[in-house]
Amino acid sequence: MSETDARGDVTVVLPDGSELSVPAGSTVEDVAYEIGPGLGSDTVAGKIDGELVEKYAEVTDGDRIEIVTDQSDEYLTVLRHTAAHVFAQALQRLHPEATLTIGPPTDEGFYYDVTDVDLDEDDLDAVEAEMEEIIAADYDVERVVRSREDAMEIYADNEYKRQILEEEADDDEVTFYVQDGWQDLCRGPHVESTGEVGAAALLEVSAAYWRGDEENDTLTRVYGTAFASESDLEEHLEMREQAKERDHRKIGQEMNLFSIPTVTGPGLPLYHPPGKTVLNELSGFANALNRENGYEEVETPHVFRTELWKQSGHYENYKDDMFLLDVNDEEYGLKPMNCPGHATIFDQQNWSYRDLPQRYFENGKVYRKEQRGELSGLSRVWSFTIDDGHLFVRPDQIRAEIESVIEMIFEVVETLDLEVEVALATRPEKSVGGDEIWESAEDQLRDVLESGGYDYDVEPGDGAFYGPKIDFGFEDALGRVWDGPTVQLDFNMPERFGLTYTGEDNEEHQPVMIHRALYGSYERFFMVLIEHFDGDFPLWLAPEQVRILPVSDETLGYAHRVKNALADVGIRVEVEDRDWTVGRKIRQGHDDRLPYMVVVGDDEAEAGTVSVRDRFENQRGDVDLDVFVDHLVAEYEEKRVEPDFVTNAE
């Protein structure tokens, strides 16, 4: 009997839910050949339980398997991984003294962290030209297995690669990928040859810390991107230029929305009056949704004794990301999350099964000590506000409550004309609770997604330390995806806090806790909206909704009467009374991204009408003022995405 026969078979699950038995020890590529020889020969890589792996990765019993070919969405990630190696090879051709650390693919392309070489953006053209030669040579990319001891000898002078190898002490063998004699320690996956990288570009140089820890060495990070074709690259670079114009930091300054001055500290945004106006509208929308769905508002302080964080598990699992304070020889921590406070509120009284679910919400400010090198505008900050909600439910209520949360999230998405990507994030390495609890929680979330017909990805290891979650990523107008809403199922915190309710059997039972946010955080959501709308907010969000443009000083009085009529129904309106021509006032209004401008002259004052102009330069004259007011109220209350009076009003 052969060794394979002795080991028996394993059963894997295919994307359509069907099962396939293959010999134990089979790889992803072997599975593909079992499905069909054509698929086997086309296999580039695979996914095991949602994690991208090389095609040589061994499968085990119960694995969910996807085959990656050059037609798969994941192919671009694999290609970019190879592009990172092409960059590293090109760099070391030109600068043999360069020391390589890590070079992963990213959503936008790839980066490689290097040291012992002085690089700036003026050097990128030469490296890029060398990359083009490597791509044109179409070198085979070969996977080579070496012993860990041999690998340590190869990297005798590279402390970073040695550290990676030391972290893999349990593996007797490690893999290298080799092209034209150049090699790099890597788990893959990669494409078959450098020529498959159709086009690549280097984008920028920045500083980065080894392992993202500011206590470690500072490295040079080179960002690049790659595509299968030159046309795809050109399209991406054009979109990148558009993204620069839509950068929320640039627009935020132009519109006076927010600032993050050095004097106040990094990652601590200040919201100016126009920015706070937008945030107030967003919180009003979320608050109304919460109340309509049976949530009650609570409030918790910004700081707690660390005993609370120890009880919740945050101290053990999140301490390095917390701001800790010594107060009268007692340790306190600024809250990184709102959930322990909400759990404590629930614990302050006795509950019957009839009282559940209990639903709390809070626009709660939290603080997380992100690495300074990771801080960027509103996308990653130290201080931010979560539109947090926590539900305490019976086990039989889980499904209905999760479905309700998802409906609320999609109301936000549809109201703001956004697109979302859905993902199930599973247990991370650093977690609390037993295997059975985690498996149950993940199965229930998966069941809700599959029965609801949602198209979703699996993000292995990206769950919270206390439970798995469903993440919703916002896709903005440029196709970029940002972290947004989330719904998380938690069997652990109720146990840690000893939360109970009295069941129908008069016995104590443990509730299940559901964490959810409709926006994610106001800061990142604000960033998404600024860039999605390019600052051209819909009427209900616009800091200034209407500006009155008098033709002359003689019509200033009528302009203010129009302003009063709009202000009386809650419209944010100003009069442009500077001694400018009407043309200049209109140009300034467009620059200020106003939904509407209203021009008033002698004819309008005499007739009691207005001339309306929108941000798209559409104009309509001789409009009865009451008609315009009624339309503005309707457009605001219905939260229409685009100004539509000029083109749609009767």
N, C-alpha and C positions, 0 to 999 in steps of 0.2 A: 504493500500500500504506500502511495506517495505521501510526502509531508502535507501537501495540499488536501488530499483526501482525508488525512487524519484530522486536519483542522476543521473540516466540514464547510458548511455554507453560512453566509450571512445574508440578511434581507435588508435591502435599502428601499426607500420611498422616493418615487419619481415625482416631478412637478404636478402631474395630473392626479396624484394620490394613489396610483397603482404601485404595487410592490414587485420587486425583482430580486431573485435569489442569485447570488454570485459566490464563487469560492472565497473563503476567508483569505485575507491578504491581497484581495483585488484592489486596484487603484481606480481613481475616477475615470481614467482613460479606458481601463478594462470594462467598467460599467458601460461606457459609451459604445464600445465594440459589441457588448452583449445586446444593446438596443439595436444596433445596426452598423455594418462596416463603414458606411459613408459617414455616419456621425463620429465613429471612432477616429477615422482619419482626419476629420475636421476639428477635433478637440484641441483647444488651446489651453484651457484651464477648467476649473470646476468650482462649484459652491457646495460646501457641506454644512448643512444647517444654517444656510445664509452667509457663511464665511467664505470669501474668495480664497481658493487654494490652487497649488500647481496640479497639473493633471496626473502627476505621479503620487499624489497624496493617497494614503490607504484609507479605505472606507471601513466602517464598523457597523455592527448590527443596529438597525433602526435609524441610520443616518438618512436625512433628507438630501437628495442629490440633484443638482442642476448641472448640465453640461454647458460650458462656455465655448462658443465658436466665434469666428470673426463677424458673425451676424448678431451677436449678443450685445446688450447694453454694456456689459462688463468688459468687453473686448478693449475698449478705449483705455480702461484702467490698466489692463495688462500691457498694452502698447506703451503707455506712459511710464510704466515701471521700467521697461527696456530703455526708453528715452533717457531716464535718469542715469542708467548705466552708460549710455552713449555719451552723456555729458561728462560723467566722471572719467571715462576713458580719454575723451578729448582734453579735459583739463590736465590730466596727468601726462599726456603727450607734450603739452605746452609747458607744464609746470610739474616736473617729476617730484619736486619737493612737497607737493600738496598731500596732506593726510586726509583720507576719507573717513566719514563717520556713518551717517545713515542717509538714504535717499529714497523716500517713498513716493508713490503716486498720490495725487490729491484729486478733489473734484474738479479743479481748474487746470491741472497739469501735473507737475511734480516739483520737488525741491531736493537739493542735496546740501547737507551741512559739511563744510570742510574747514581745515585749519592749516597753519604753517604756509600759507600763501596769501599774498597781499592782492586782493581783488576789489575792483570797483566796477561801476557800470560801463566805463570806457573800455574795459577788458573783454566785455561779453561778445563783441563782434568777432574777435579772433577765435574765441572758444566755439562760437556758433559755426564759424566757417569750418573748423576742424570736425565738428559734429556732422556737418553736411558730407564731408569726405567719408566718414565712418558709415553713414547711412548709405551713401552711394556704393560703397564697397560691398554691401550686403553680406556681412560676415554672419556665419552661423552662430546662434546663441546656444551653447551647450551646457547642459546640467552635469556637474561633476560632484560626486560624493567623496568626501575626505574624512579622515578621522579627526576628532576634535583636537588631538595632540598635534597633528600635522598643521591644522588651521592655526593653532596657537603659535607654532613656529613661523608660519607665513607672516603672521601679524606681530612678530616679536617687538617691532618698533611702533606699533599702533595701539595705544592704550585703550582707545574707544572700541575698536573691534574686539580686543581681548576681553573687555568688560562684557560685551554682548555674548561672547563665547562662554564666559564664566556663568552667565545667567542661564545657559543651556547645558549646565553640568550633567544633567540626567541623560543627555543624548550622546551616545558614543560616536555618532557620525553627524556631520553637518554638510550642507550643500553650498556649492559655489556655482555661479554662472560665469561662463568663459566665452569671450569673443575675441578673435584674432590674438590669442595669447594673453590678453588682459583679463583679469578675474576680479570678482567681488563676492564676498560672503553674502549669501542671500537665500531666502526660502522660496523666492519666486512669487507668483508665476511670471513668465516672460513669453514673448512671441518667439517664433522660430529663428528669425534673423533680423539683423539691424535694418535691412532694407524695408521691412514692414512698417517702420516708422516713416511714414510718407513725408512728413514735414514737421520741423521743430523750431522753436524760438525761445531764446532766453529773455526774461522779462525784467528782472530787477535783482539787486543785491541788498541784503539786510543783515543785521546781527541776530544771533539766536543763542540761547543757552543750551549746553549739552543736556539732553533729557528734559528740556523745558524748565530746568531748575536754576534760578538766578544765583544760587550758591555755587554752581558748577562753572566750568570754563565757558568763555564766550567764543562762539564759532562764527564763521561766515556762511550765511545761507544764500544760495543762488536759486531763484525761482525760474521755472520754465514751463513750457506747455508743448504738447505734441498731438498730431492728428494723423490719420491714415492718408490724407490728401492735402495738397497745398491750398485748394479752395476752402476746405474746412478750416484750416489754420487762418487764412485771411478773413474768413467770416468771424472767427473767434476774436481776432485782434481788433476788427472793426467794432465788435460788441464790447470789447474791453475799453475802447476809447469812449463809447457811449456810457459805459459804467462810470468812467471818470467824471463825465459831465453830470451824472446822476448821483455822484457820491454824496451821501447824507451829510458829511462834514462840510462840504462845499456849500450845499444848498442850505444847511442849517445856519451857516454864517450869513449867507445872502438874505435869508428870511428872518434873521434874528430869533431863531428858535431855541438854540441852546449854546452853551460853551463849556469847555473843560479847561479852564486856565491852570497854568502850572502852579500858581500860588495856592490854590485850594487843594491840590493833591491829585495824583493820577486816578483815572477811572471814577471820578466823582463829578458827574455832570450837574451844571446849573441850568435850570429852565427859565428862559426869559418869558415875558408876558405872552407873545404869540405862541411859543411852544407849549406853555402851560394851558393855553386855550384849547389846543388840539388834544392834549392829554385829558383835560376835563371832559371833552366831548366823548372820548374813548371810554373813560371810566363811567360816564353816565350811561352809555350804551351797554357796557358790561353789567353795571349794577341793575339796570332794568331787566336784562336777560336773566340774571340771577334771581331777582324777586319773582319774575313771572314763572320761574321753574321751582319755586318753593325753598329758595335759600334764604337764610337769615344772616345779617351782617354782624361781624364781631370785630374786635380790635385787640391786638396784642402788642406789648412793648418791643422796643428795638433791642433790648439786652436782657439776658436771663443768667442766673447762676449756672455754672457749668454742670451742676448736678442734673439739671434738666436735660442737657445735651448728652450726658453719660447715660441717662435712662433711655433716651430715644435712640441711642446708638450713633449719633452724629459725632460725639467726641472721639470715639474709637475710629470711626471711618472717615471723618471729615475734618479732624483737628487741624491738619496742615493748611486747610483752606479757610480757617476761621480767624477773626480778629479777637484775641483774648485780652482781657483787662484784669489788673489786680486792684481790687477795691477793698480797703480795710482788711487785708490779708485773706480775702476771699476771691476766688477766680470767677469772673463773669465772661460771657462771650456775646458779641453782637450776633444776632440771629442770622444764620445762613439760609434758613427755611422757616416757614410759618407753621408747619404741621405739628411740632410738639406743643406749641401754644394752644392750637385748636383741640388736640387730644386732651390737654389738661382742662380746657373748658368743658368738654364732654364729661370728664371724670368728676366734675363738681356736683353732680346730682344723679339720682337713681332713674333708670329708664326701664320701661316695659317694652315688650316686643311690638306693642301697638304704637309706641312713640317713634319707631324707626320707619323710614330713614330720617336722620337728623342731618341737615345740610347747612354748613357754614361757609361764608365767603368773606374775604378781606383783601383790600388792595394794600398788601403788606410790604413794607420796605425791608429788604434783606441785604446782607453784606457778605461778599466772598472774596478772599484774598487771592485773586488771580495773579499769575506772574506778570510783572510789568511789561515784559516783552510781548505778552499776548493781548494787552489792552489795546483797543482800537475803537475810537469814536463811541457810539452807543451800542455797538455789536458785542463788546465785551468790556464790562466795567466792574468796579468794586462795589458800587451801591446801585441797586435797582429795585423796582417794584414789581411784584408778581400779582396778577389778578387771581389770587389763590382761592381754591375751593376745596373743602374736605367734607366727605360724606361718611356717616357711620351707619352701616346697613346690616340687615340680616343676610345670611348666605343666599336665601332664596330671592333676594332683591338685587343681587349683583348685576345680573344681565340687564334688567330694565333700567337701572341707574346708569350703567355704562352707555347703553344705547341713547339715553336722554342726553348725556354729556356730549356724545358725538354729534347729535342733532344740534346742540347749542353751538358747537365748534363750526359746523357747516353753515349755520346762520351767519356767523361772523364772516366766514370765507365768502359766502355768496353776496352778502351786503356790500363788501368791499371789492368784489369782482377779482378775488385772488384765486390762485391755483395751489393745491396742496399735494404733497407726497406723503403717503402713510407708511409707517414702519412699526413692526413689533420688536421692541428691545428686550432682550432676554437677560438672564442672570449674569452679573459681572463676577469677576474673581473675588472682589472684596464685597462680601454680602453677609447678611444675617438671616437666620432661619434655616430649617432643614430642607432636604431635597424634596420631600413630599409636598410641603407647602408651596415651594417654587414651581414644581411641576403642575400643581393644581391651578395656581394663579396664571401661569403662562397658557395652559390649556383653555381656560375660560376666556382670556382675552383673544386668543386665536379663534375660538369658536364664534365670538361676537363678530370679528372681522370677516370670517368666511361666510357665516350665515347672512351677514349684511351685504355680501357681494363686493366688499372693498378690495381693490387692488393694492396689495401691500408687500413690502420687503421685510426681511428679517435682519435685525442688527444684533448679532451675537455679542453678549457681554456688555451691551450698552444700557441695561436697565439700571434703576436706582439701587442702592445697596439694600433697600428694604423691600423691593418688589419689582416685578416686570412692568412695562408700560407700553402704551401706544403713543407714538410720536407723530406729530403732523408738521411737516416742513413746508414753509411758504415758498412758493416759486414766484419770484418777482417778474417785472416786465422784461427783464433781460435773461430770463431763464435760470437765474441763480436760485439756490434753495437755502433757506435759513431756518434754524430751529424755531418752532413756534409752540402751538398748543400741545398739551399732553394729558393723558389720563392714565393713572397708575393704580394698580391693585396691590393692597398691602395687608397681609395677614400677620406681619411681624410687630408693627408698632402697637396695635391694640393689646398684644400679648405682653410687650415690654412695659406698657402703662397699666396693665391689669384692668382694661376696660371691660365692662360687662353690661348686660341687660337681662331682665327677667323674662324668660320664655313662657310660652303658653303652658308649659309643664311645671311652671313655678320654680324652675331651676335657673341658675345663672349660666349665661352663654356669652361667648366672646363675639363682638361685632367685627365686621370687616371694614377696613378704612379705604376709601377711594380718594386719591389725590387728583386734582385736575386744575388746569388753567386754560382759559379760552384764548388768550393772546400768547401766553408763555411769560414774557416780561414786557412791561410797557416800553422799556428802553429799546429792546431789539425789535419789537413790533413797530414802534415809531420809526426806527431806522428803515424797516422794510417798506412802510408806507411812504416815507419821504422819497425813497429811490423808486418805488413802484409807480408813484404818481408824478415823479420828477418835480415834486413841490407843488404841483397843480392839484391841490386837495379838492375833493368834492365839496359842495356848498356847506354841508353840515359840519365838516371838519375845518374848513378854511378859517384861519385866524381873523382875517378881514374878508367879509363876504361880499360887500357891495361898497363901491366908492362913487360918490356924487361929484360930477365934474361940471361946475357952472361955467357957462360960456364967458361971462363977464361979471364984474362986481355988482352990476345991477340985478343979476339973478341969484346972488348969494342968499338973499332972504328966502326965495322959493326953494333953493337947494337945501336949506336947513329945515324947511317944512317937510320936504320929501324925506330927509334923514329922520326926522321925528316920527313920521308915519311908519318907516321901516323899523326903527328902534322900538317902537311901541309893541311890535309883535315878536321882539327878540332877535332881530337881525343885527349882526355886527356890521356897522356902517360908519363911514367917515366922509367928510366933505373935503375935497382937494381945493383949498382956497389960496394956494400960492399964485403969484402973478405970472402964470405961464400961459402959453397958447394951449388951446384944446388938444392940438396934435401932440404936444409934449406931455400933457397930462395923460393922454391915452397910452403913449409909449411907456410912461412910467408905470401905469396900471398893469400893462402886460408884463413888464419886468418884475413887478411885485406879485405876479401870479394870482390876480384877482379873478374869482369866478364871474363877476359882473361889474360893469361900469355903467353909470347912468348919466347921460349928458342932458343938461337942462339949459335952455335959452329963453328968450322972450316969448317965442311961440308956445313952448311947453308951459311956461308960467301962466300965460293967458288962458290956455286950454285945460290946465290941470293934468297934463300928461307928462310922459318922460320918453326919452329915446334910450333904448337899452342896447348895450354892446357886451358880448361875452368874450371869454379868453381866446376863442377861436376866430375872432375878428368878424363874427356874424353880428349884424345890426338890424334892429327893428325900431322904427320911429312911431310917433303918435300913439303910444301905449297908455291906456287909462291907468292911473296910479293904483287904483284899487285892484285892478286885474293883476298887475305886477306883484303887489303885496300878497295877494292870495296864492299866486303861483310860488313865490318864494317860501311861504309857509308850508305848502304841500311838498315842495322839493326837499326842504329841510326834514320834515317829519318822515317822509318816505325814504330818506337817506339815499337818494339817487346818486349814482357815481359821477355822472357828467352833468354840467349845466345844460339845461335844455329849453329854456324859456323862448329864446329867439327862434329856434327851429320847430318847437312842438306846441307852444302855447296857442290856445284858441283866442 
